């Protein structure tokens, strides 16, 4: 367990081995939470990456609307003759 010191400004340096394991990069936000008598640092979940592909196997609403529109246009053409 690495030992770090608090600077006069209240800052700490997270050791590289821990940053690498958590996937922390410069400017990436983290969650700092007080839990009883200690603090926990967690990366903010990347919601976009987690949701990527979630709707991949669902039917496309746009394609369904286009199909419905084409059917209506086709029916209207048949009715006017």
N, C-alpha and C positions, 0 to 999 in steps of 0.2 A: 504494500500500500504506500504510494508516494506521499511524501510530506511536503506541503507547500506553505508559504508564508503570505500573510495579508500585508499589502503595501500600506503606506500612510494614507493613500486615497481609498482604501477599502477594496483594492483589486487583488485578484489571484490569477495565477497562470495555470490553466488546466494542462497537465502533462500530455505530451504528444500521444503516448500510448492510449490514454483515455479518450482524447479527441478523435483518434483514428477509430477506436471501437464504437464510439457514438456517432461517427460520421459528421463531426462538427467541422465546419469550414469558416473562414473569416467572414464576418457580417451575417452569418446564419443565426437566426434568433433561437434562443433556448428558454426553457421554462425553469425558473428557480423557485422552488416551493419549500416552505418551512414545514417539516414533519416532526412534531413533538420537539425533540432536543437537537435536531440536525437539519441540514438543508440538502435537498436533492436537485440535481441539475439534469434536465432531460431535453433532448432536441424537440423542437416543435415539429409535429408530424407534417409531412409533405402531402397534403390532402390531394393535390392534383395527381401526383404520382400514384397514390393509393387508389384513386378512383379510375385511373386510366384503364380502359378496356372493360369497365363494369357494365356498360351498355352494349358491348360489342355483339352479343348474341340475341339482342332484343330486336323486334321488328322496327323498321324505320317509320316514324310517323309521317315524315315528308313523302316517302314513297307511297304510303297508304293514301295520303291526301291526293297525290297526283293521279293514282289509279282511280280513285273515286271521282275526281273531276273529269277524267277521260270518259268514264262510264256515263256520267251525266250528260256530257256533250254528245256522246254517241246516241243516247236515248232521246235527247232533244232533237237531233237530226232526223231520227226515225219518226218522231211525232209530227214534224212540220210537213212531211211529204203527203 
